[in-house]
Amino acid sequence: MSGDVTRVDNYLERRTLRRNQLFHQLLQALIELAPHASEERSLLESISNHVGAGGKQTTASFFNS
């Protein structure tokens, strides 16, 4: 799974999404629209945390949502 996290990090970097304020705002809006306690919301929150942590989130918490 660490390869998956690396691929996500590479994707974010290639598209400069980690530094894109609009991406962060869109991600937050999607989180707020997703049903509470849903798999969708959990995954979006994990992605948001990963982006905010600069890619330092653990593989298990990122992909085991």
VENZI-V331831 format. One record per backbone hydrogen bond with DSSP energy under -0.5 kcal/mol. NH is the residue of the N-H (numbers start at 1). CO is the residue of the C=O. Records with the same first field share a line. If there is no record, write none. Layout:
NH: CO / CO
//
This chain:
4: 1
5: 1
6: 2
7: 3
8: 4
9: 5
10: 6
11: 7
12: 8
13: 9
14: 10
15: 11
16: 13
17: 12
18: 12
20: 17
21: 19
24: 20
25: 21
26: 22
27: 23
28: 24
29: 25
30: 26
31: 27
32: 28
33: 29
34: 30
38: 35
42: 38
43: 39
44: 40
45: 41
46: 42
47: 43
48: 44
49: 45
50: 46
51: 47
52: 48
53: 49
54: 51
55: 50
62: 58
63: 59
64: 60
//
